[in-house]
Amino acid sequence: MRMQATLLRTVPELEGQLPRIRTPRGPCLTLKDGTLTVWDQDLRPLRHVPTRLPSGARLLDARADLSALVAAVDGGLRIVADTAHPNAAAIAVAADSATFITPNRLVVTSPGAPAEGRSFSEFHRVLLMDLEGVVLDEHQVEVDAASAHALAHPTDPAVLCDFVMGQDGNVLTVIRAEDDALTLREVLPAEEFVNRGFSPDGTRVLLPPYPMDPRCAVIATWPELVPVARLDVQAELPEVEIGIDLWGGFLDDESVLLLATEQGPIVATADLRDAALVPMVGLAEVNDGEGFMEMVAPLSSDRFAGVVWKNGTRQTTVWRLERV
């Protein structure tokens, strides 16, 4: 798929970060100094929502209509159940992710306490909470020194969650909630993939490779999590020097965005055919011929955000894709 990316703008307000993009057609969100900001497909601010949260609060998730949100604050959670009347519930759980699995239920992940004589957690708690912070159900996932990255399904009461363990790999888990009870299922245990994006219709998920073996990305079906398409850059894109990075997602139902590590974006069809590195017009304006694209995320069918790294600094940028 021969495409070209043209620089549209830099976004200094985002300070070298990507906004939170909950679902393929969901809003782009950030939380800074207690204000929730909604961004359009060119990463221009559309709306500001005061939350009364402290300046250091870190956004974990929000409802699509922005009527509720959850944030991490000083080793605990703050749940704002009604942003029109933002009185946050304070929960003493040191969460690394919290996701609205239904409008009134959250899936929260939190590292367990280290065992005696250990300096790291050997498990993660997975909690189902209501918006008052009441724990309705709890499970544990046996993972060492992990951090969680949760991806909400666009329509199902389900979350696809990575438990990343550094050099020890990743545990990919489907978390479901039904009748205020959780079920957990590990998927693809024999392979190392990370969750990066559902298709807009929710029938497929893009799984880039874990960095220990960056050669292949797959598309898997939902809810079965059966790989149905695979891109092997070593065989199909020999110009990719290092491999496929962690970042990307569905641009639309027909195409996906990936990232070649320390090179640039890759665009392919939704079945990972016709993959090609994308030339970037205007990159030298951002990095002066040095540095590289460190992170990418789709914004629409023909837009993506990219974080450019240069000499220890990061800059958020917006790019337009077009066929050539």
C-alpha positions as CSV (number, residue, x, y, z in Angstrom):
1,M,0.0,0.0,0.0
2,R,2.0,3.0,-1.3
3,M,1.3,6.0,0.9
4,Q,3.0,9.2,1.8
5,A,2.8,11.1,5.1
6,T,2.9,14.9,5.1
7,L,3.6,16.9,8.2
8,L,0.5,19.0,9.1
9,R,1.6,20.6,12.4
10,T,3.5,20.2,15.6
11,V,1.6,20.2,18.9
12,P,3.9,21.7,21.6
13,E,1.0,21.7,24.1
14,L,1.2,17.9,24.3
15,E,4.8,18.0,25.4
16,G,6.0,15.0,23.4
17,Q,3.2,12.7,24.5
18,L,0.3,11.0,22.7
19,P,-3.3,11.7,23.8
20,R,-5.4,8.9,25.2
21,I,-7.4,7.3,22.4
22,R,-9.9,4.9,24.0
23,T,-11.4,3.3,21.0
24,P,-11.0,3.7,17.2
25,R,-13.7,6.3,16.9
26,G,-13.5,7.6,20.4
27,P,-12.3,11.0,21.5
28,C,-8.6,12.0,22.0
29,L,-8.2,13.0,25.6
30,T,-5.6,14.5,28.0
31,L,-5.7,15.5,31.6
32,K,-3.4,18.3,32.7
33,D,-3.6,20.5,35.8
34,G,-7.0,19.1,36.6
35,T,-8.6,20.0,33.2
36,L,-9.8,17.3,30.8
37,T,-9.1,18.3,27.2
38,V,-10.8,16.8,24.1
39,W,-8.7,17.0,20.8
40,D,-9.9,16.8,17.2
41,Q,-8.3,14.7,14.4
42,D,-5.7,17.4,13.9
43,L,-4.9,17.5,17.6
44,R,-6.5,20.9,18.1
45,P,-8.4,21.4,21.4
46,L,-12.2,21.1,21.0
47,R,-13.4,21.3,24.6
48,H,-12.1,21.7,28.1
49,V,-13.8,20.1,31.1
50,P,-12.8,21.1,34.6
51,T,-12.5,18.1,37.0
52,R,-11.3,19.6,40.3
53,L,-8.6,16.9,40.4
54,P,-5.1,17.9,41.6
55,S,-2.6,19.0,39.1
56,G,-0.6,15.7,39.2
57,A,-3.6,13.5,38.4
58,R,-3.0,11.1,35.5
59,L,-5.9,10.2,33.2
60,L,-6.6,6.4,33.1
61,D,-9.9,6.4,31.3
62,A,-13.2,8.3,30.6
63,R,-16.6,7.5,29.2
64,A,-17.0,8.3,25.5
65,D,-19.5,11.1,26.4
66,L,-17.0,12.4,29.0
67,S,-19.6,12.2,31.8
68,A,-17.3,10.3,34.0
69,L,-13.5,9.6,34.3
70,V,-11.0,7.9,36.5
71,A,-7.4,9.1,37.2
72,A,-4.4,8.0,39.2
73,V,-3.3,10.4,42.0
74,D,-0.5,9.9,44.6
75,G,-0.7,6.1,44.7
76,G,-4.5,6.0,44.7
77,L,-7.5,6.4,42.4
78,R,-9.9,9.2,41.9
79,I,-13.2,8.4,40.3
80,V,-15.3,11.3,39.0
81,A,-18.8,9.7,38.5
82,D,-20.3,12.9,37.1
83,T,-18.1,15.5,35.5
84,A,-21.0,18.0,35.6
85,H,-20.7,17.9,39.4
86,P,-17.1,16.7,39.8
87,N,-16.8,15.4,43.3
88,A,-14.2,12.6,43.1
89,A,-14.3,9.4,45.1
90,A,-10.8,8.7,46.6
91,I,-9.9,5.0,46.5
92,A,-6.7,3.6,48.2
93,V,-5.6,1.4,45.3
94,A,-2.3,2.1,43.5
95,A,-3.6,1.3,40.0
96,D,-1.6,1.2,36.8
97,S,-4.8,0.9,34.7
98,A,-8.5,1.5,35.1
99,T,-11.0,1.0,32.3
100,F,-14.7,1.6,31.9
101,I,-15.9,-1.9,31.0
102,T,-19.5,-0.7,31.1
103,P,-20.8,2.8,31.8
104,N,-21.0,2.1,35.6
105,R,-18.2,-0.5,36.1
106,L,-14.4,-0.2,36.1
107,V,-11.8,-2.9,35.6
108,V,-8.8,-1.8,37.7
109,T,-5.4,-3.4,37.7
110,S,-2.9,-2.9,40.6
111,P,0.5,-4.6,41.4
112,G,0.3,-6.8,44.5
113,A,2.5,-6.2,47.5
114,P,5.9,-7.9,47.3
115,A,6.4,-11.0,49.3
116,E,8.7,-10.9,52.3
117,G,12.3,-10.6,51.1
118,R,11.3,-9.6,47.6
119,S,11.6,-6.1,46.0
120,F,9.0,-6.6,43.3
121,S,5.4,-7.7,43.0
122,E,4.8,-11.3,41.9
123,F,1.2,-10.8,40.9
124,H,-1.4,-8.2,39.8
125,R,-4.8,-7.7,41.3
126,V,-7.7,-7.3,38.8
127,L,-10.6,-5.6,40.4
128,L,-14.2,-4.9,39.3
129,M,-15.4,-1.7,40.9
130,D,-18.5,0.5,40.8
131,L,-18.1,4.2,40.5
132,E,-18.1,4.6,44.3
133,G,-15.0,2.5,44.4
134,V,-16.7,-0.6,45.9
135,V,-14.9,-3.8,44.9
136,L,-17.4,-6.2,43.4
137,D,-15.0,-9.0,42.4
138,E,-11.3,-9.7,42.4
139,H,-8.9,-12.0,40.6
140,Q,-5.1,-12.3,40.5
141,V,-2.7,-12.7,37.6
142,E,0.7,-14.3,38.3
143,V,3.2,-11.9,36.7
144,D,6.5,-10.6,38.0
145,A,7.3,-6.9,38.2
146,A,4.6,-6.2,35.6
147,S,2.9,-3.1,34.4
148,A,-0.6,-3.3,32.8
149,H,-1.9,-1.7,29.6
150,A,-5.7,-2.2,29.1
151,L,-7.6,-1.8,25.8
152,A,-11.3,-1.5,26.0
153,H,-13.4,-3.3,23.3
154,P,-15.5,-0.8,21.3
155,T,-18.9,-2.5,22.2
156,D,-18.4,-5.6,24.4
157,P,-18.1,-5.5,28.2
158,A,-14.5,-6.7,27.8
159,V,-10.9,-5.5,28.1
160,L,-7.8,-6.9,26.4
161,C,-4.9,-6.3,28.9
162,D,-1.2,-6.6,28.6
163,F,0.8,-7.5,31.7
164,V,4.3,-6.5,30.6
165,M,7.2,-8.0,32.5
166,G,10.3,-6.5,30.8
167,Q,12.7,-9.1,29.8
168,D,10.3,-11.8,31.0
169,G,7.8,-11.1,28.2
170,N,4.1,-10.3,28.3
171,V,0.9,-12.0,29.5
172,L,-2.0,-11.1,27.2
173,T,-5.4,-11.5,29.0
174,V,-9.1,-11.1,28.1
175,I,-11.0,-9.7,31.0
176,R,-14.8,-9.8,31.0
177,A,-17.5,-8.7,33.3
178,E,-21.0,-10.3,33.6
179,D,-23.5,-9.9,36.5
180,D,-20.8,-8.1,38.5
181,A,-18.4,-11.1,38.2
182,L,-15.0,-11.1,36.4
183,T,-13.7,-13.8,34.1
184,L,-10.0,-13.8,33.0
185,R,-8.5,-15.8,30.1
186,E,-4.9,-15.8,29.0
187,V,-4.6,-15.8,25.2
188,L,-1.8,-16.6,22.8
189,P,0.5,-17.8,25.6
190,A,3.0,-19.4,23.1
191,E,3.6,-16.1,21.3
192,E,4.7,-12.6,22.4
193,F,2.3,-9.9,21.3
194,V,1.0,-6.7,22.7
195,N,-2.5,-5.2,22.3
196,R,-2.6,-2.0,20.3
197,G,-6.0,-1.5,18.7
198,F,-9.4,-2.9,17.8
199,S,-10.9,-2.4,14.4
200,P,-13.7,0.2,14.4
201,D,-16.3,-2.6,14.0
202,G,-14.7,-4.5,16.9
203,T,-14.2,-7.8,15.0
204,R,-10.4,-7.8,14.8
205,V,-7.5,-6.6,16.9
206,L,-4.0,-5.6,15.9
207,L,-1.2,-7.3,17.9
208,P,2.3,-5.9,17.3
209,P,5.3,-8.0,18.5
210,Y,6.8,-7.8,22.0
211,P,10.3,-6.1,21.6
212,M,12.2,-9.4,22.3
213,D,11.2,-10.7,18.9
214,P,10.1,-7.8,16.7
215,R,9.8,-9.6,13.4
216,C,6.0,-10.3,13.1
217,A,2.7,-8.5,13.8
218,V,-0.7,-10.3,13.5
219,I,-4.4,-9.5,13.2
220,A,-6.5,-11.7,15.4
221,T,-10.3,-12.2,15.4
222,W,-12.5,-11.1,18.3
223,P,-13.6,-12.7,20.5
224,E,-11.7,-15.9,19.6
225,L,-8.3,-14.2,19.4
226,V,-7.3,-16.5,16.6
227,P,-4.5,-15.0,14.3
228,V,-5.8,-14.7,10.8
229,A,-3.2,-12.5,9.2
230,R,0.5,-12.1,9.8
231,L,3.2,-9.6,8.6
232,D,6.8,-10.9,8.7
233,V,9.0,-7.9,8.0
234,Q,12.1,-10.0,7.6
235,A,10.5,-11.9,4.7
236,E,8.2,-9.1,3.3
237,L,9.9,-5.8,4.2
238,P,13.7,-6.4,4.2
239,E,14.2,-2.6,4.3
240,V,12.9,-2.7,7.9
241,E,16.2,-2.8,9.7
242,I,15.4,-3.6,13.3
243,G,11.7,-4.7,13.3
244,I,8.2,-3.7,14.3
245,D,7.8,-1.5,17.3
246,L,4.9,-1.5,19.9
247,W,2.9,1.3,18.4
248,G,0.0,1.5,15.9
249,G,-3.6,0.7,15.3
250,F,-6.4,0.5,12.8
251,L,-6.7,3.6,10.6
252,D,-10.2,2.3,9.5
253,D,-11.8,-1.0,8.8
254,E,-9.6,-1.4,5.7
255,S,-6.1,-0.4,6.8
256,V,-3.7,-0.4,9.7
257,L,-0.7,1.6,10.9
258,L,2.4,0.1,12.4
259,L,5.9,1.5,13.2
260,A,9.3,0.3,12.0
261,T,11.6,0.7,15.0
262,E,13.7,3.9,14.7
263,Q,12.6,4.3,11.0
264,G,9.1,5.3,10.4
265,P,5.4,4.3,9.9
266,I,4.3,1.3,8.0
267,V,0.8,1.1,6.4
268,A,-0.8,-2.1,5.3
269,T,-4.3,-3.4,4.5
270,A,-6.4,-4.8,7.3
271,D,-5.2,-8.3,6.5
272,L,-1.6,-7.1,6.6
273,R,-1.0,-7.3,2.9
274,D,0.7,-4.7,0.7
275,A,2.7,-3.4,3.7
276,A,5.1,-0.6,2.9
277,L,7.3,1.9,4.7
278,V,5.8,5.4,4.4
279,P,8.0,8.3,3.2
280,M,7.6,11.3,5.5
281,V,7.5,14.8,3.9
282,G,8.5,17.4,6.4
283,L,10.3,15.2,9.0
284,A,13.5,17.3,8.6
285,E,11.5,20.3,9.7
286,V,11.0,18.6,13.1
287,N,14.3,16.7,13.6
288,D,16.8,18.5,11.4
289,G,17.7,15.2,9.8
290,E,18.4,13.5,13.1
291,G,16.3,11.5,15.5
292,F,13.4,9.3,14.6
293,M,9.7,8.6,15.0
294,E,9.3,7.0,18.4
295,M,5.5,6.5,18.7
296,V,2.5,6.6,16.4
297,A,-1.2,6.4,16.9
298,P,-4.1,6.7,14.3
299,L,-6.3,9.7,14.6
300,S,-8.6,9.0,11.6
301,S,-8.5,7.1,8.3
302,D,-5.9,9.6,6.9
303,R,-4.3,11.1,10.0
304,F,-1.9,9.9,12.6
305,A,-0.1,11.4,15.6
306,G,3.6,10.8,15.9
307,V,6.1,11.5,18.6
308,V,9.5,12.5,17.2
309,W,12.6,11.8,19.4
310,K,15.7,13.8,19.0
311,N,18.7,14.0,21.4
312,G,16.6,13.2,24.4
313,T,13.7,15.5,23.6
314,R,10.3,14.6,22.2
315,Q,7.8,16.5,20.1
316,T,4.2,15.6,19.2
317,T,3.3,15.9,15.5
318,V,0.3,15.3,13.2
319,W,0.6,13.8,9.8
320,R,-1.8,13.4,6.8
321,L,-1.6,10.1,4.8
322,E,-2.3,10.1,1.0
323,R,-1.8,7.6,-1.8
324,V,1.1,8.1,-4.2
